[in-house]
Amino acid sequence: MPFVNWLKRNLVVIAGLLTLGYLLLPNVVVTVFSFNKPKGRFNYEWQQFSLDAWKDPCGVADMCGSLSISLQIAVWATIGATILGTMIAFALVRYRFRARGAVNSLIFLPMAMPEVVMAASLLTLFLNMGAQLGFWTILIAHIMFCLSFVVTAVKARVMSMDPRLEQAAQDLYAGPFQTFLRVTLPIAAPGIAAGALLAFALSFDDFIITNFNAGSTVTFPMFVWGSAQRGTPVQINVIGTTMFIVAVLFVLVSMAIGNRRNRQKA
Amino acid sequence: MATVTEAPPPLAPTAPEQKPPRKRGRLVPYWLLLPGILWLIVFFALPMIYQASTSVQTGSLEQGYKVTWHFATYWDALSEYWPQFLRSVAYAAAATLLCLVLGYPLAYLIAFRAGRWRNLIMILVIAPFFTSFLIRTLAWKTILSDSGPVVSTLNTLHVLDVTNWLGWTAGDRVLATPLAVVCGLTYNFLPFMILPLYTSLERIDGRLHEAAGDLYAKPITTFRKVTFPLSMPGVVSGTLLTFIPAAGDYVNADLLGSTDTRMVGNVIQTQFLRILDYPTAAALSFILMAAILFMVTVYIRKSGTEDLV
C-alpha cells in the first residue's frame, strides 16, 4: 500500500495546502471576477470575459476619491502611530520607572478590546465634545488603535538589542544624539518598519471603527460596504486584485533586499 | 563552621542587561511616553468613561440625555438581546475552533516541512491582509452562491441534509445561514491564528522530535506529548486573537448572513448608527466588553500561561 503510506507521511502537507487554498480562494475569485462583465448591478455571477474594468479603473463615481482618502489617512496614521509607538517602546524597554505596569496594560487593552466597543465609545466621546465627524476623527481613531500594534512590534526588536553596542559607541566618544542616529536607530529599523507596515495595513483596511466615526466621509472600505447594498462595480475587484499583487511584490522586493544585505555581511 | 556565602547560581542566559538609568535622564522615559500615552488616555480610556456614563443616561435625542443612574438599561438590553449575545459567543467559538483545526497544519507545514517554499507560503498567508477584507468577504458571496459549485457539490454529497438537520443551513442554500457566517468568520481571522502558531512552533528545537522518535514514540505520540504542549503559547494567543474580534464582528453576519444570524455587533451598530438609542447601545457594548474580559481571564487562568499578558 505505497499510496496509503505516502498519504500518511504527507497528511500534514496536504492539510496545510488545503488551508492555504481556503485562504487564497477569495483572492482568486476577486481576480477572476475583475474580468467579468456583469448583467445587473451586482458582480456575483460570471457572465462574460471583458477587460472594461481594467481599462477604466476609476470609471465608477467616487471610488477613486474614497481610495485616495483611505491612502491619505493610512499614511498619516502610520506616521503618527509609528512615531508615538516607537517612543513608548523605547521607554518601556530601556527604562525602569513607576507606572510601568499601568502603561503596559494601557497598551495591551486596545488590542484585547472588540473593535465595535472601541468604535462606539469613541463616537460617544466625539458626540459629547460636539466634534465634526470626518477626516480628522477617522485619523485620530486610526492612530489610537494602530499605536498598540506598533509598540508591540518595536518592543520585540528593541528587547533583543544588545545595549553594549550603544555603550561602545559612547566609549568611542559618540554623543547621545549621534549614538541614537548611527547605532540605535539602524538596529531598531526592522522592528519600526514592521510596525509601520502593520499600522498601514490596519488603517487602510479598517472598517468597523471608521464606520462609526466617519460621519459623511467615505473611505475605500466604506465605499465597498455601501456598494454591497447598492451594487458592486467590477472596478472594486480590479482594485482588490491590484492591492494583492502590490502586496506580494512589495514583500518579495523587501525580502530580496534583506537577503542581499545578509550576504554582504557574511 | 563552613558557612560559605555562596554566590547565587548564575541565571540562565537572560536578556542583555538594562542600562542603569543615569541621574540626569530620570525624566527621559516620561517625556518619551507622554505623547503616546496621552493619546491613549484621551482617545481610548476617556471614551470608555463617556460610554459608561452614556449607558446610565435616560432621555431622548430631541430633549437631550441626562445621567440618571438608570441601570435598568443593562437589564432591558440583556433580556431583549440575549439571543444575539449567545449567538456571538457560539459563532466566535466555532470559528476559533475551526481556525485552530485548519490553521495548525498550515503553521506546522511552514515551520517544519516547507523547506525553501517557506517564504513563499508566508507571503501568501500575509498578503491577503493587504487586500481589503470587505472585498474578500464579498467574494464568499460568489463562492457560496445558491447556484455555485460549492452548494451543488454539498447537495450531491448530501452534506446539506446533515447541516439542515443540525440547523446550520436552511433548504438548498448556504448563504444567509449560520454556516456561511461561521465560514466567513473563520476565513477572516485565520491568519491571526496561523501567525502566532507558526511563531511558537518555529521555536521548538527539531532535535526534540528526533529524540522522541529515538525513544520509539509514534509520530502521533510525538505530536501529542512534545509538539502540541510546546506550542501552547501560540495556541493561547491565537485563540484570543481570533475569538475576541470574531465575537465583536458584524461585517460577516451582515454580508453573509440574514436577520436570523445577527450578532451582538450588528445590534450595537444598528442601535448606535440607525436607531440612535445611545444608552442601550452603550450598555450593550459594555456587556460585550465585560463578557469578553471575563472569558479571556478565565481562559488565560485555565491554560496556565498568565505571563502572556
Interface residues (C-beta under 8 A of the other chain):
Chain A: V12 V13 A15 G16 L17 L18 T19 L20 Y22 L23 L24 L25 P26 N27 V29 V30 F33 Y44 E45 L84 G85 M87 I88 F90 A91 R94 Y95 R96 F97 V103 L106 I107 F108 L109 P110 A112 M113 P114 E115 V116 V117 M118 A120 S121 L122 L123 T124 L125 L127 N128 I140 A141 I143 M144 L147 V151 M159 S160 M161 D162 P163 R164 E166 Q167 A201 F204 D205 F207 I208 N211 F212 F220 P221 V224 W225 A228 T232 I236 N237 I239 G240 M243 F244 V246 A247 V248 F250 V251 L252 M255
Chain B: A15 P16 E17 Q18 K19 P21 V28 P29 Y30 L32 L33 P35 G36 I37 W39 L40 I41 F43 F44 A45 L46 P47 M48 Y50 Q51 T54 L102 G103 P105 L106 A107 Y108 L109 I110 R113 N119 I121 I123 L124 V125 I126 A127 P128 F129 F130 T131 S132 F133 L134 I135 R136 T137 L138 A139 W140 K141 T142 I143 S145 S147 Y187 L190 P191 I194 L240 I244 P245 A247 G248 D249 Y250 V251 L255 G265 I268 Q269 F272 L273 Y278 A281 A282 S285 F286 L288 M289 I292 L293 V296 V309
